[in-house]
Amino acid sequence: MTAHRQSEGSFPRQFGAPTALPGAPELADDVRFRTDPDRVAHRSEPRPLLQDRLRTRTADQWAGGVPPAVGVPAGPGNAPDEAFAHAGRLGAEAVVDVGGARQVAHPIRLGVTPASYRFAPPDLGEHTDDGFRADEGPDA
């Protein structure tokens, strides 16, 4: 998924605001992108136009330069190791130990009904036969 797939959105603002940010406000008024059906008919066209402009800054520069009032979610896309490091910097426990296996923690923290981790993941092949009827096997 790309962070700028707004050409598929249902509301003009979803397309207009993201085009204005990277310095492409003319795309919002382009006849090819004025309405939802227009954007669908020309869905492949704005991507390269926006990508050229988006490449002029780093992800951190874009994320830091988007005023919240604009209403466009912005942030860097993290690789898994970066996401876990970021969670740690925020004080979030991103990993839990479940029966000796390190697992991704549930991202939502609820005070009254917190997530519980009752079962470790199955070993490879542990439940394979459970998915088949008695007269079938994995090779049937």
Salt bridges, closest charged atoms under 4 A:
GLU8 OE1 - ARG5 NH2 2.89
GLU8 OE2 - ARG43 NH1 3.74
GLU26 OE2 - ARG53 NH2 2.99
ASP30 OD2 - ARG32 NH2 2.69
ASP36 OD1 - ARG39 NH2 3.45
GLU45 OE1 - ARG32 NH1 2.68
GLU45 OE2 - HIS42 ND1 2.78
ASP52 OD1 - ARG55 NH1 3.81
GLU126 OE2 - HIS127 NE2 3.84
ASP130 OD2 - HIS127 ND1 3.01
ASP135 OD1 - ARG133 NE 3.34
GLU136 OE2 - ARG133 NH2 3.38
